[in-house]
Amino acid sequence: MYEIAYPGFGTRWAAERWAGDAAITLRLASASGAVSAPTVHTNLEPRSTAYAGYVIRVVGIDPVPKSGKAISPADYVVTLQVAAK
């Protein structure tokens, strides 16, 4: 499990990756101070979550693991889609 923070965005995410799926735990904070920590997946349910009038969905995670090659957690990039509800 690892976590990346994005200062100024009020969003943090942590990810675990295993065969065929990545689980991303988002830490979301609204301007009012309400906090939520939903987990979304790339191939299992739930693949999206709703928060503060938005739907957040995992679009992808890169790089794709290759047999015999270790990937540092810091090298992963998660792509999220955020849309108004």
Wavefront OBJ file of the C-alpha trace (Angstrom):
o trace
v 0.000 0.000 0.000
v 1.288 3.449 -0.809
v -0.097 6.929 -0.692
v 0.413 10.042 -2.767
v -0.721 13.498 -1.651
v -1.622 16.358 -3.964
v -1.292 19.584 -1.962
v -3.961 22.132 -2.722
v -6.403 19.646 -4.227
v -7.734 18.154 -0.984
v -7.355 14.689 -2.512
v -5.055 11.860 -1.553
v -4.978 8.336 -2.884
v -3.418 5.063 -1.895
v -3.275 2.002 -4.097
v -2.838 -1.724 -3.814
v -2.382 -3.744 -6.968
v -2.839 -7.466 -7.404
v -3.496 -9.802 -10.331
v -5.999 -8.124 -12.609
v -7.101 -5.330 -10.277
v -5.858 -2.202 -8.580
v -7.683 -0.906 -5.501
v -7.355 2.834 -5.027
v -8.379 4.396 -1.721
v -9.217 8.053 -2.177
v -9.126 10.488 0.700
v -11.467 13.305 -0.249
v -12.055 16.530 1.664
v -14.617 19.203 0.851
v -14.321 22.909 1.590
v -16.688 22.365 4.549
v -14.227 19.879 6.056
v -16.253 16.726 5.356
v -13.883 13.817 4.729
v -14.481 10.524 2.929
v -12.150 7.600 2.122
v -13.854 5.387 -0.493
v -12.017 2.598 -2.319
v -12.512 2.184 -6.066
v -11.167 -0.549 -8.346
v -9.960 -0.940 -11.910
v -11.601 -4.350 -12.545
v -13.770 -5.158 -9.523
v -16.724 -3.293 -8.035
v -17.068 -0.540 -7.062
v -15.365 1.181 -9.982
v -16.647 4.632 -9.046
v -17.774 6.679 -6.067
v -19.877 9.807 -5.600
v -18.748 12.713 -3.442
v -19.850 16.346 -3.084
v -21.886 16.304 -6.299
v -19.242 14.529 -8.387
v -18.721 10.983 -9.630
v -15.095 9.798 -9.472
v -14.063 6.791 -11.552
v -10.726 5.058 -12.101
v -9.835 5.172 -15.789
v -6.492 3.410 -15.495
v -3.267 2.782 -13.679
v 0.148 2.634 -15.339
v 2.582 1.077 -15.857
v 1.098 -2.369 -16.425
v 3.120 -4.981 -14.475
v 5.312 -7.356 -16.465
v 6.367 -10.767 -15.256
v 9.684 -10.686 -13.426
v 9.937 -6.887 -13.324
v 9.386 -5.065 -10.039
v 7.664 -1.679 -10.184
v 8.257 0.874 -7.470
v 5.017 2.208 -5.950
v 6.245 5.739 -6.704
v 6.274 4.883 -10.440
v 2.531 4.180 -10.652
v 0.212 6.825 -12.089
v -3.550 6.607 -11.488
v -5.858 8.328 -13.968
v -9.225 9.404 -12.555
v -12.294 10.755 -14.326
v -14.266 13.327 -12.337
v -17.684 14.398 -13.630
v -20.524 16.440 -12.192
v -23.367 14.232 -10.995
l 1 2 3 4 5 6 7 8 9 10 11 12 13 14 15 16 17 18 19 20 21 22 23 24 25 26 27 28 29 30 31 32 33 34 35 36 37 38 39 40 41 42 43 44 45 46 47 48 49 50 51 52 53 54 55 56 57 58 59 60 61 62 63 64 65 66 67 68 69 70 71 72 73 74 75 76 77 78 79 80 81 82 83 84 85
